[in-house]
Amino acid sequence: MHKLSILLGLTGSEQSKYAAEVAWSIAKDNDGRVTAMHVVDTRMAWELLRNDRPGFVGSGVYVEAFEQLSSSLERIGQTVIEKFEAVAAGQEVPTKTILAQGSPVSRMSERAGEFDLVVIGHQARDPRCKEAEHCNFIRYAVAEGLAHDCPRPLLVVQDKVYRWSSMSILVSVDHINFSYIGACRKMADTLGLQAKLVILASGEREASPVAILNDLRSAHSELTDVDISVEFVSGIAMEKHSSPWRHEPIDLEWTPDPETLLVIPTRKTGGHRITVFDTTPDAFVRCLGLPTIMMWPEEHTEFDVKMPEERAAAAR
């Protein structure tokens, strides 16, 4: 048992500012702490300039350009941290900063194991861009990579967040991990949210929703007081329903309340990681239309943080 610890992915973007506000708010309510990490993306800089074998020219000019670009990126990172620290000084939350170099996804994933929660801002791609134009993008979304690799719950923030009213925990009727559900419920308690269990079904091979709910409640007493619903999903292309996901990639007969914190489980299968919708986590984040979403690796089931009042009682 320990105080809630949050790793914040820090950039200079508006979405990163929103993410910082969420991280501070959660930490403040739970007597927690925030560590903000800015990673100078030297890996991407080198991929942009690399020239491994001499052709018309040798690698010298590219190495020089890489060093200059890396130096400029580090100065930007230092400026971001200075501005962040100035704002952090006005928060009632213990906050520290880290400036690192390398791949943002790799470096943050390596550090994530030391924390209870990872929070990252996400700047959505322009949905008007044609798919063929994506090959021209130099910049990639760190949130998409973290959705694959982060070993801790990942809270993706892409808009101003005011207040959640509940937490909707998604599972598939074909794959229900009760350890994951239990960990999510503890997170909901920590955040002061009502936990709701949403079971996704295709309606083709499963029993009726009433039978599913009755079987679950009779077999698992810990779900007695949990609001459970069964929602139907089919295919990977939505044609008729409005959706919280851009590009409408999923046919879902249910639209989450924007005020709910939606939790999507991910799991490894066949050497890959997939979501409850059988889509890759990065594709799900890329199409996200909600202000926030939490991606939860099912392997992480030991979430157990004391609430502030519990810590005070234990101290007495």
VOBA-1610 file (N, C-alpha, C; in pm, whole numbers, padded with zeros to 5 digits, always signed):
BEGIN
Met+00084-00119+00000Met+00000+00000+00000Met+00089+00126+00000His+00056+00222-00085His+00135+00342-00095His+00050+00453-00154Lys+00104+00572-00155Lys+00034+00684-00217Lys+00028+00664-00368Leu-00079+00715-00427Leu-00097+00703-00571Leu+00015+00776-00644Ser+00079+00709-00738Ser+00189+00768-00815Ser+00151+00771-00962Ile+00176+00886-01026Ile+00136+00907-01165Ile+00256+00949-01247Leu+00274+00883-01361Leu+00375+00923-01459Leu+00304+00999-01569Leu+00344+01124-01591Leu+00282+01210-01691Leu+00377+01226-01810Gly+00328+01194-01929Gly+00405+01221-02050Gly+00392+01368-02084Leu+00504+01440-02088Leu+00501+01586-02100Leu+00553+01633-02235Thr+00472+01715-02302Thr+00514+01787-02423Thr+00463+01929-02411Gly+00483+02007-02515Gly+00436+02146-02512Gly+00297+02165-02568Ser+00225+02056-02596Ser+00096+02065-02664Ser-00017+02103-02570Glu-00129+02147-02628Glu-00249+02178-02551Glu-00301+02052-02482Gln-00295+01940-02553Gln-00344+01814-02496Gln-00259+01771-02377Ser-00130+01799-02380Ser-00044+01767-02266Ser-00081+01853-02146Lys-00120+01976-02170Lys-00166+02063-02061Lys-00293+02005-01998Tyr-00386+01958-02082Tyr-00507+01894-02029Tyr-00471+01771-01947Ala-00376+01693-01998Ala-00335+01571-01928Ala-00274+01604-01792Ala-00195+01712-01787Ala-00134+01753-01660Ala-00242+01794-01560Glu-00343+01864-01607Glu-00452+01905-01518Glu-00524+01785-01461Val-00546+01682-01543Val-00610+01559-01497Val-00522+01489-01394Ala-00392+01479-01425Ala-00300+01411-01334Ala-00295+01481-01199Trp-00287+01613-01199Trp-00284+01687-01072Trp-00415+01670-00995Ser-00526+01673-01065Ser-00655+01659-00999Ser-00667+01522-00931Ile-00628+01416-01003Ile-00634+01282-00945Ile-00540+01270-00826Ala-00418+01321-00842Ala-00320+01313-00734Ala-00365+01391-00612Lys-00423+01509-00634Lys-00468+01592-00522Lys-00577+01522-00442Asp-00669+01456-00511Asp-00779+01387-00444Asp-00733+01262-00370Asn-00614+01212-00402Asn-00568+01085-00346Asn-00434+01096-00275Asp-00398+01219-00235Asp-00273+01237-00163Asp-00157+01177-00241Gly-00159+01196-00372Gly-00062+01132-00459Gly+00049+01225-00505Arg+00127+01177-00599Arg+00239+01253-00652Arg+00244+01235-00804Val+00302+01333-00872Val+00311+01332-01018Val+00457+01346-01059Thr+00501+01261-01150Thr+00633+01273-01212Thr+00612+01298-01361Ala+00654+01414-01408Ala+00638+01449-01549Ala+00767+01415-01624Met+00753+01345-01734Met+00869+01300-01811Met+00860+01352-01955His+00960+01430-01993His+00972+01474-02132His+01088+01399-02196Val+01062+01335-02308Val+01166+01258-02377Val+01201+01328-02508Val+01326+01367-02520Val+01377+01424-02645Val+01389+01308-02745Asp+01311+01315-02851Asp+01298+01202-02943Asp+01418+01195-03039Thr+01531+01153-02986Thr+01652+01141-03068Thr+01641+01024-03166Arg+01562+00924-03132Arg+01545+00810-03223Arg+01480+00856-03353Met+01372+00932-03343Met+01304+00980-03462Met+01392+01078-03540Ala+01469+01159-03467Ala+01559+01255-03534Ala+01661+01181-03619Trp+01715+01071-03565Trp+01815+00994-03641Trp+01750+00922-03758Glu+01628+00869-03740Glu+01559+00802-03849Glu+01532+00899-03963Leu+01509+01025-03930Leu+01484+01126-04031Leu+01609+01156-04112Leu+01727+01153-04046Leu+01850+01199-04111Leu+01949+01087-04147Arg+01924+00966-04102Arg+02024+00859-04108Arg+02078+00839-04250Asn+02207+00808-04255Asn+02275+00777-04381Asn+02387+00681-04345Asp+02353+00553-04333Asp+02446+00454-04278Asp+02566+00427-04368Arg+02543+00422-04499Arg+02653+00390-04591Arg+02678+00507-04686Pro+02804+00540-04712Pro+02836+00651-04802Pro+02777+00629-04940Gly+02721+00733-04999Gly+02673+00731-05136Gly+02738+00846-05207Phe+02662+00948-05240Phe+02721+01069-05296Phe+02804+01143-05191Val+02760+01133-05066Val+02836+01194-04956Val+02844+01094-04842Gly+02938+01119-04752Gly+02953+01034-04636Gly+02853+01072-04527Ser+02865+01007-04412Ser+02769+01027-04303Ser+02799+01152-04220Gly+02915+01215-04242Gly+02956+01327-04157Gly+02855+01439-04150Val+02802+01481-04266Val+02708+01594-04267Val+02577+01556-04197Tyr+02542+01427-04206Tyr+02418+01382-04141Tyr+02436+01376-03990Val+02552+01330-03946Val+02580+01325-03803Val+02579+01467-03745Glu+02639+01560-03819Glu+02641+01699-03773Glu+02499+01755-03762Ala+02418+01726-03865Ala+02279+01773-03863Ala+02202+01709-03748Phe+02228+01581-03722Phe+02161+01511-03612Phe+02196+01574-03478Glu+02322+01606-03460Glu+02365+01667-03334Glu+02301+01804-03315Gln+02292+01882-03424Gln+02230+02014-03415Gln+02080+02002-03386Leu+02014+01907-03454Leu+01870+01887-03433Leu+01843+01838-03291Ser+01925+01745-03243Ser+01908+01693-03107Ser+01927+01803-03003Ser+02026+01889-03028Ser+02050+02001-02937Ser+01930+02096-02933Ser+01872+02123-03050Ser+01755+02210-03056Ser+01636+02147-02985Leu+01617+02017-03006Leu+01506+01947-02941Leu+01523+01945-02790Glu+01647+01934-02744Glu+01671+01934-02599Glu+01642+02072-02540Arg+01676+02177-02613Arg+01645+02312-02564Arg+01494+02331-02554Ile+01421+02278-02653Ile+01275+02285-02646Ile+01225+02209-02523Gly+01281+02091-02500Gly+01241+02011-02385Gly+01267+02083-02254Gln+01381+02148-02244Gln+01414+02221-02122Gln+01317+02338-02101Thr+01278+02404-02212Thr+01182+02513-02201Thr+01046+02463-02155Val+01004+02349-02211Val+00876+02289-02171Val+00877+02256-02022Ile+00987+02197-01975Ile+00996+02161-01834Ile+00995+02285-01745Glu+01067+02389-01785Glu+01069+02513-01706Glu+00929+02572-01694Lys+00856+02576-01805Lys+00720+02630-01802Lys+00629+02541-01717Phe+00646+02410-01731Phe+00565+02316-01652Phe+00592+02332-01503Glu+00718+02343-01467Glu+00754+02357-01326Glu+00698+02485-01266Ala+00692+02591-01348Ala+00635+02717-01298Ala+00487+02700-01265Val+00414+02626-01350Val+00273+02600-01323Val+00257+02502-01207Ala+00343+02402-01202Ala+00336+02299-01097Ala+00357+02360-00959Ala+00432+02468-00951Ala+00458+02532-00821Ala+00330+02582-00756Gly+00227+02606-00837Gly+00101+02653-00783Gly+00003+02542-00750Gln+00044+02417-00772Gln-00041+02302-00742Gln-00012+02249-00602Glu-00113+02190-00542Glu-00095+02132-00409Glu-00061+01985-00421Val+00030+01954-00511Val+00067+01815-00539Val+00218+01805-00553Pro+00283+01712-00484Pro+00427+01692-00506Pro+00453+01654-00651Thr+00537+01732-00717Thr+00562+01712-00860Thr+00711+01721-00889Lys+00760+01628-00968Lys+00900+01633-01013Lys+00904+01614-01163Thr+01017+01645-01225Thr+01031+01635-01369Thr+01153+01552-01406Ile+01144+01491-01523Ile+01254+01412-01578Ile+01271+01452-01724Leu+01396+01479-01764Leu+01429+01505-01905Leu+01516+01390-01952Ala+01469+01316-02053Ala+01541+01199-02102Ala+01556+01209-02254Gln+01635+01118-02310Gln+01654+01112-02454Gln+01629+00970-02502Gly+01588+00960-02628Gly+01566+00828-02687Gly+01428+00820-02750Ser+01368+00701-02748Ser+01233+00681-02799Ser+01134+00711-02688Pro+01042+00806-02705Pro+00946+00837-02599Pro+00866+00716-02553Val+00823+00633-02647Val+00744+00514-02612Val+00828+00418-02528Ser+00950+00390-02572Ser+01036+00296-02499Ser+01075+00349-02362Arg+01116+00475-02356Arg+01163+00529-02228Arg+01049+00539-02127Met+00931+00581-02172Met+00819+00591-02079Met+00770+00453-02036Ser+00770+00358-02127Ser+00728+00221-02092Ser+00824+00161-01991Glu+00953+00192-02005Glu+01052+00141-01909Glu+01029+00196-01769Arg+00989+00321-01759Arg+00968+00384-01628Arg+00828+00356-01571Ala+00736+00319-01658Ala+00595+00306-01616Ala+00576+00207-01503Gly+00658+00102-01499Gly+00644+00001-01396Gly+00661+00052-01255Glu+00719+00171-01240Glu+00740+00231-01107Glu+00617+00308-01059Phe+00511+00316-01143Phe+00397+00401-01113Phe+00266+00322-01116Asp+00162+00382-01060Asp+00029+00320-01060Asp-00049+00353-01186Leu-00022+00470-01243Leu-00100+00518-01356Leu-00011+00603-01446Val-00031+00590-01577Val+00039+00673-01675Val-00066+00760-01745Val-00038+00889-01755Val-00129+00983-01820Val-00056+01049-01936Ile-00121+01054-02051Ile-00057+01110-02170Ile-00158+01191-02251Gly-00118+01307-02300Gly-00201+01385-02390Gly-00192+01327-02530His-00299+01338-02605His-00302+01280-02740His-00363+01380-02837Gln-00286+01417-02937Gln-00334+01506-03042Gln-00384+01422-03157Ala-00516+01420-03175Ala-00575+01332-03276Ala-00530+01370-03416Arg-00520+01270-03501Arg-00489+01296-03641Arg-00611+01357-03709Asp-00587+01433-03811Asp-00695+01499-03884Asp-00778+01394-03958Pro-00904+01373-03922Pro-00985+01270-03986Pro-01013+01298-04133Arg-00983+01419-04178Arg-01008+01452-04319Arg-00896+01404-04410Cys-00782+01366-04349Cys-00669+01321-04431Cys-00700+01187-04496Lys-00661+01172-04618Lys-00677+01043-04684Lys-00576+00944-04629Glu-00616+00816-04629Glu-00530+00712-04574Glu-00395+00710-04645Ala-00394+00737-04775Ala-00269+00733-04851Ala-00172+00839-04807Glu-00222+00945-04746Glu-00135+01055-04706Glu-00063+01026-04575His-00103+00921-04503His-00042+00892-04375His+00107+00859-04388Cys+00147+00812-04507Cys+00288+00778-04525Cys+00376+00902-04523Asn+00314+01020-04537Asn+00391+01144-04535Asn+00408+01201-04396Phe+00345+01138-04296Phe+00356+01188-04159Phe+00492+01151-04102Ile+00568+01250-04058Ile+00693+01223-03991Ile+00667+01198-03844Arg+00577+01276-03787Arg+00548+01265-03645Arg+00445+01156-03620Tyr+00467+01073-03523Tyr+00371+00970-03486Tyr+00320+01000-03345Ala+00210+00938-03308Ala+00148+00965-03179Ala+00207+00874-03072Val+00268+00934-02971Val+00326+00857-02861Val+00218+00777-02789Ala+00098+00835-02776Ala-00012+00765-02708Ala-00045+00635-02777Glu-00037+00632-02910Glu-00066+00510-02984Glu+00036+00402-02952Gly+00164+00441-02946Gly+00268+00344-02912Gly+00256+00295-02770Leu+00225+00386-02676Leu+00211+00346-02536Leu+00093+00252-02517Ala-00013+00269-02597Ala-00128+00180-02587Ala-00087+00035-02610His+00018+00016-02690His+00072-00118-02714His+00165-00165-02603Asp+00254-00075-02559Asp+00370-00117-02480Asp+00363-00085-02332Cys+00278+00007-02290Cys+00277+00050-02150Cys+00228-00062-02059Pro+00304-00099-01955Pro+00266-00209-01868Pro+00170-00170-01756Arg+00128-00045-01752Arg+00038+00004-01649Arg-00085+00068-01715Pro-00193+00089-01639Pro-00308+00157-01696Pro-00267+00290-01758Leu-00315+00314-01880Leu-00278+00433-01956Leu-00401+00519-01977Leu-00399+00639-01922Leu-00509+00733-01940Leu-00473+00829-02052Val-00546+00821-02162Val-00521+00905-02279Val-00618+01023-02276Val-00562+01144-02282Val-00641+01267-02271Val-00624+01347-02399Gln-00735+01381-02465Gln-00722+01461-02586Gln-00814+01583-02588Asp-00876+01611-02472Asp-00960+01730-02465Asp-00972+01772-02318Lys-01032+01887-02295Lys-01052+01937-02160Lys-01142+01840-02084Val-01100+01804-01963Val-01177+01711-01880Val-01231+01788-01760Tyr-01361+01775-01736Tyr-01422+01845-01623Tyr-01445+01749-01506Arg-01528+01650-01523Arg-01552+01556-01415Arg-01616+01430-01471Trp-01566+01314-01431Trp-01631+01189-01466Trp-01739+01158-01363Ser-01845+01094-01406Ser-01950+01053-01314Ser-01943+00904-01282Ser-01878+00829-01370Ser-01872+00683-01352Ser-01754+00627-01430Met-01729+00498-01409Met-01628+00426-01487Met-01697+00307-01554Ser-01690+00301-01686Ser-01747+00190-01761Ser-01635+00093-01799Ile-01640-00027-01741Ile-01536-00128-01762Ile-01584-00224-01870Leu-01517-00225-01984Leu-01559-00309-02095Leu-01495-00448-02086Val-01574-00550-02119Val-01525-00687-02133Val-01600-00750-02250Ser-01549-00861-02298Ser-01617-00939-02401Ser-01682-01060-02337Val-01800-01096-02383Val-01867-01214-02328Val-01784-01340-02350Asp-01697-01337-02453Asp-01612-01452-02482Asp-01484-01454-02400His-01456-01342-02331His-01330-01334-02256His-01351-01239-02139Ile-01380-01294-02022Ile-01402-01213-01903Ile-01293-01243-01801Asn-01208-01146-01778Asn-01096-01159-01684Asn-01136-01091-01553Phe-01168-01172-01452Phe-01220-01117-01328Phe-01112-01047-01245Ser-00987-01086-01264Ser-00878-01015-01196Ser-00867-00872-01250Tyr-00881-00859-01380Tyr-00881-00726-01443Tyr-00999-00644-01393Ile-01117-00704-01385Ile-01235-00633-01337Ile-01214-00585-01193Gly-01157-00672-01110Gly-01132-00636-00972Gly-01036-00520-00960Ala-00931-00520-01042Ala-00834-00410-01038Ala-00898-00280-01085Cys-00982-00288-01187Cys-01051-00168-01236Cys-01145-00113-01130Arg-01212-00201-01056Arg-01303-00155-00951Arg-01225-00082-00841Lys-01107-00129-00810Lys-01024-00059-00711Lys-00983+00078-00763Met-00954+00086-00893Met-00922+00215-00953Met-01043+00306-00945Ala-01163+00253-00975Ala-01284+00333-00966Ala-01304+00387-00825Asp-01283+00302-00725Asp-01294+00346-00585Asp-01195+00457-00555Thr-01072+00441-00606Thr-00969+00542-00583Thr-01008+00677-00643Leu-01072+00672-00760Leu-01111+00795-00829Leu-01247+00845-00783Gly-01312+00771-00694Gly-01443+00812-00645Gly-01552+00798-00749Leu-01543+00696-00834Leu-01639+00676-00942Leu-01721+00550-00921Gln-01843+00551-00971Gln-01925+00431-00970Gln-01881+00339-01082Ala-01849+00215-01049Ala-01803+00119-01149Ala-01922+00054-01219Lys-01919+00052-01351Lys-02020-00015-01431Lys-01951-00116-01522Leu-02008-00234-01533Leu-01951-00339-01618Leu-02033-00347-01746Val-01966-00330-01860Val-02033-00337-01989Val-01979-00460-02062Ile-02068-00556-02088Ile-02031-00681-02154Ile-02068-00671-02301Leu-01970-00686-02388Leu-01994-00679-02531Leu-02022-00818-02586Ala-02127-00828-02664Ala-02166-00957-02722Ala-02204-00937-02868Ser-02188-01043-02947Ser-02224-01035-03088Ser-02370-01072-03110Gly-02429-01146-03014Gly-02567-01188-03028Gly-02585-01308-03118Glu-02473-01366-03164Glu-02482-01479-03257Glu-02471-01614-03187Arg-02375-01626-03093Arg-02352-01757-03030Arg-02382-01755-02881Glu-02394-01636-02822Glu-02408-01628-02678Glu-02552-01652-02634Ala-02567-01674-02504Ala-02699-01685-02446Ala-02764-01546-02444Ser-02889-01538-02403Ser-02959-01410-02397Ser-02894-01321-02293Pro-02909-01189-02306Pro-02852-01098-02207Pro-02898-01127-02065Val-03025-01162-02047Val-03077-01192-01914Val-03005-01313-01856Ala-02986-01416-01938Ala-02918-01536-01891Ala-02773-01507-01856Ile-02708-01425-01937Ile-02568-01389-01910Ile-02556-01318-01776Leu-02643-01221-01754Leu-02638-01144-01629Leu-02668-01232-01509Asn-02770-01318-01520Asn-02804-01407-01409Asn-02691-01502-01376Asp-02628-01557-01480Asp-02516-01649-01459Asp-02399-01579-01391Leu-02369-01457-01435Leu-02258-01383-01376Leu-02283-01353-01228Arg-02400-01303-01197Arg-02430-01264-01059Arg-02435-01384-00967Ser-02485-01496-01016Ser-02494-01615-00931Ser-02357-01677-00907Ala-02267-01665-01005Ala-02135-01727-00993Ala-02032-01637-00927His-02059-01507-00924His-01959-01412-00872His-02029-01312-00780Ser-02025-01342-00653Ser-02094-01258-00554Ser-02036-01118-00548Glu-01909-01101-00588Glu-01847-00968-00582Glu-01909-00872-00684Leu-01991-00924-00776Leu-02056-00839-00875Leu-02200-00805-00838Thr-02240-00846-00719Thr-02379-00826-00678Thr-02421-00680-00684Asp-02335-00591-00639Asp-02370-00450-00631Asp-02320-00369-00751Val-02279-00436-00858Val-02225-00367-00975Val-02333-00356-01083Asp-02344-00238-01141Asp-02435-00216-01253Asp-02376-00286-01375Ile-02449-00386-01429Ile-02399-00464-01543Ile-02498-00451-01659Ser-02444-00429-01778Ser-02527-00426-01897Ser-02461-00506-02008Val-02541-00557-02099Val-02490-00630-02216Val-02521-00546-02339Glu-02416-00516-02415Glu-02432-00436-02537Glu-02382-00517-02656Phe-02437-00488-02772Phe-02405-00569-02889Phe-02312-00495-02984Val-02220-00571-03041Val-02120-00517-03133Val-02101-00618-03245Ser-02074-00568-03366Ser-02049-00659-03477Ser-01961-00592-03579Gly-01881-00672-03646Gly-01797-00622-03754Gly-01693-00523-03708Ile-01624-00464-03803Ile-01526-00361-03771Ile-01556-00232-03847Ala-01670-00226-03914Ala-01705-00104-03987Ala-01847-00064-03953Met-01863+00050-03890Met-01996+00099-03852Met-02054+00178-03968Glu-02178+00150-04000Glu-02241+00219-04112Glu-02365+00298-04069Lys-02428+00256-03957Lys-02557+00317-03925Lys-02558+00399-03797His-02465+00373-03705His-02474+00434-03573His-02373+00545-03554Ser-02415+00649-03482Ser-02318+00750-03441Ser-02224+00686-03343Ser-02100+00731-03341Ser-01997+00658-03266Ser-01904+00752-03192Pro-01850+00708-03077Pro-01748+00787-03010Pro-01611+00768-03073Trp-01603+00688-03180Trp-01476+00664-03248Trp-01480+00725-03387Arg-01380+00806-03419Arg-01372+00864-03552Arg-01350+00754-03656His-01393+00784-03778His-01385+00691-03890His-01481+00574-03872Glu-01557+00572-03763Glu-01658+00470-03736Glu-01608+00329-03766Pro-01506+00279-03695Pro-01449+00149-03727Pro-01522+00032-03665Ile-01620+00055-03574Ile-01683-00052-03500Ile-01834-00033-03503Asp-01909-00141-03525Asp-02054-00136-03524Asp-02100-00163-03382Leu-02126-00057-03307Leu-02158-00067-03165Leu-02294-00006-03138Glu-02386-00087-03086Glu-02521-00040-03058Glu-02528+00026-02921Trp-02427+00100-02885Trp-02419+00164-02755Trp-02320+00279-02764Thr-02362+00396-02718Thr-02274+00512-02719Thr-02243+00550-02575Pro-02116+00542-02533Pro-02081+00575-02395Pro-02114+00720-02362Asp-02154+00742-02238Asp-02175+00876-02187Asp-02040+00949-02186Pro-02032+01070-02243Pro-01904+01143-02242Pro-01850+01167-02102Glu-01938+01159-01999Glu-01894+01182-01862Glu-01846+01054-01793Thr-01848+00942-01865Thr-01795+00819-01807Thr-01650+00801-01849Leu-01571+00742-01761Leu-01433+00706-01796Leu-01437+00566-01851Leu-01415+00553-01979Leu-01424+00425-02048Leu-01292+00350-02035Val-01298+00226-01987Val-01178+00145-01969Val-01181+00031-02070Ile-01078+00025-02154Ile-01067-00076-02259Ile-00955-00174-02223Pro-00985-00302-02207Pro-00879-00399-02177Pro-00799-00434-02302Thr-00670-00456-02285Thr-00587-00508-02394Thr-00518-00634-02345Arg-00491-00725-02435Arg-00424-00850-02396Arg-00337-00900-02510Lys-00237-00976-02474Lys-00148-01033-02573Lys-00206-01163-02626Thr-00200-01178-02757Thr-00245-01302-02819Thr-00169-01320-02950Gly-00108-01435-02967Gly-00035-01463-03090Gly+00079-01368-03118Gly+00144-01317-03012Gly+00255-01225-03030Gly+00213-01082-03054His+00083-01056-03052His+00033-00920-03073His-00054-00880-02954Arg-00086-00752-02947Arg-00175-00703-02843Arg-00303-00652-02910Ile-00417-00694-02856Ile-00545-00655-02914Ile-00636-00599-02804Thr-00739-00525-02846Thr-00838-00473-02754Thr-00956-00570-02747Val-01053-00534-02666Val-01174-00615-02652Val-01254-00619-02783Phe-01223-00527-02875Phe-01290-00524-03004Phe-01211-00599-03112Asp-01104-00669-03070Asp-01016-00739-03164Asp-00945-00644-03259Thr-00932-00518-03219Thr-00854-00421-03295Thr-00722-00398-03222Thr-00623-00345-03292Thr-00498-00313-03226Thr-00518-00189-03138Pro-00450-00181-03025Pro-00468-00065-02936Pro-00438+00068-03003Asp-00335+00072-03088Asp-00300+00200-03152Asp-00410+00247-03246Ala-00475+00152-03316Ala-00586+00190-03405Ala-00702+00245-03324Phe-00725+00188-03208Phe-00835+00233-03123Phe-00809+00375-03074Val-00688+00401-03027Val-00654+00536-02980Val-00659+00635-03096Arg-00612+00591-03213Arg-00609+00680-03329Arg-00749+00726-03369Cys-00850+00640-03347Cys-00987+00673-03386Cys-01070+00728-03270Leu-01007+00752-03158Leu-01078+00795-03039Leu-01150+00927-03059Gly-01277+00931-03020Gly-01354+01053-03027Gly-01398+01105-02893Leu-01368+01032-02785Leu-01402+01076-02650Leu-01290+01164-02594Pro-01321+01249-02496Pro-01217+01333-02436Pro-01107+01250-02369Thr-01145+01140-02306Thr-01047+01055-02238Thr-01083+00909-02257Ile-00985+00824-02242Ile-01007+00680-02242Ile-00892+00616-02165Met-00919+00505-02099Met-00813+00434-02027Met-00790+00298-02091Met-00666+00273-02132Met-00627+00144-02187Met-00562+00063-02074Trp-00615-00056-02049Trp-00569-00133-01933Trp-00514-00268-01977Pro-00384-00294-01962Pro-00328-00426-01993Pro-00378-00529-01891Glu-00444-00633-01937Glu-00506-00730-01846Glu-00406-00797-01752Glu-00278-00796-01790Glu-00177-00859-01704Glu-00158-00782-01574His-00195-00655-01574His-00176-00572-01454His-00299-00583-01366Thr-00290-00662-01260Thr-00406-00687-01174Thr-00381-00653-01029Glu-00262-00595-00998Glu-00229-00572-00857Glu-00256-00429-00812Phe-00338-00355-00885Phe-00367-00217-00845Phe-00433-00215-00707Asp-00371-00149-00611Asp-00423-00146-00475Asp-00364-00026-00402Val-00433+00086-00411Val-00385+00209-00349Val-00484+00251-00241Lys-00436+00285-00124Lys-00523+00327-00015Lys-00583+00465-00045Met-00710+00480-00011Met-00774+00610-00018Met-00719+00700+00092Pro-00724+00833+00075Pro-00669+00924+00177Pro-00722+00897+00316Glu-00854+00873+00331Glu-00911+00850+00463Glu-00862+00719+00523Glu-00836+00618+00437Glu-00783+00492+00485Glu-00641+00509+00535Arg-00562+00592+00464Arg-00426+00616+00507Arg-00426+00690+00641Ala-00518+00786+00656Ala-00526+00861+00782Ala-00566+00770+00897Ala-00661+00678+00870Ala-00705+00585+00974Ala-00592+00491+01015Ala-00516+00446+00912Ala-00405+00356+00941Ala-00296+00425+01022Ala-00277+00557+00995Ala-00176+00634+01069Ala-00214+00649+01215Arg-00346+00659+01243Arg-00390+00673+01382Arg-00375+00542+01457
//
